Each structure stands twice: as structure tokens, then as C-alpha cells.
Amino acid sequence: MADNPPYLASPGTAPKALEKIKAAATPERFTADFVNTILGFKGGTGAALSPFFKRMGFVASDGTPTDIYKRFRNPSSSKQAANEAFKIGYRALYDRNEYIHKASDEDLKGVIVEVTGREADSPVVNLIFATMKVLKPFCDFDGTSAAATQAAKKVEEPVPSEMRDAVKNGNGVGLNLAYSINLHLPASDDIKVFDAIFKSLKENLLRD
């Protein structure tokens, strides 16, 4: 199995384990006791999870959860982290086709056969194929993650009404408005005319 892309003898265990990893607190080490007691997988099924997740990049060689493991538990980065893990685990397939995650079932099996060197109907080929299929829904291959969607939403959000009102009324924090007033004075030699104009300006426009 070490020379083949990662797989589980019971592929359906993978999505169940991932959901439980999301729900459980991050352990100091991904041990057999953690798998058996916290995740609830015992026997051969539980024993297969540690080496599987190590090959997928979720767990380091010493059993400590990696950054991918921790980001996978964060809803806003879960799919991107799973995507990274998928590409780590199935690097040999990506070396043959960088869009292997978009390949048809027939093409995917063909690449698995090519990489493993086994027969098309080999149990190993079928298990690798089945394991990949159940992992794909956890991944974000197109960059449409919750974080990206939220960021786009923030960009598209209109200016808050409070800010619009502040701009309109000129009373926003740190908002300075300047006014330019152009006067067209009448042609007159009577100083009283100008006194009256400027008095009116002071009383009506230049008040605080």
C-alpha cells in the first residue's frame, strides 16, 4: 500500500472520520486512543486511519495534527484545507493530470491503473477510486469557499446608510466639507448696497 495512492479498505469510513474530526477538539497527537475513544473507530478500521491521514497531510509523522488538520476544522477554510490534503495524497495522479479531480470516472480509473501498474479490476484500483470519490465533496477545487464567498459579499455590500447620511449631512467623523460661494455684485457706487449684501451673507450663510 505504501507505493500506491492512499485508500481505505472501507472507503465510507473516510467521510465519517472527517466529520468527527470537525466535531472533536484537536488532539495533541492523533493516537490510537484518540481514534478509538474520541472518533469511535475500533479494530482494523480505526488502525487504518492514522497512516491514511498521515499520507493525506492531516497528521505529521510524529502524530501531531498539521496546519491542514486545524484549518480543516474551521468552517471558513475547511474546503481549501481538504483540497490541499487531496492534492498531497494523490500527487502521483496529479503528476499525470493536473485536473484529475475533474476527470471522468473512466479517465480517473485509467490514471489509477497507470500509476499503480495494477489490473483495471484490481481491488486496490477500485478502493483508491472509491476513496477519492468520497473525499471530493469535502474539497474546494474551484475556489468557491465560504471565505471567498464572504469576501466577495463584503466587496459587493452597499455603503451603510449611516455613512451615507453622515456624508449627506456633513457630520461624519473626520469629515470636512468646504463650500465655495461665487458672488455677482451689482455695479453700484453706493456702499450701503454692499453693506446690506454682506450683512445678509453673515446672518444667513455664515452662521455656525
Summary of the structure (lengths in Angstrom):
residues: 208
radius of gyration: 33.0
end to end distance: 82.4
largest distance: 109.7
contacts: 514
relative contact order: 0.10
helix: 58%
strand: 1%
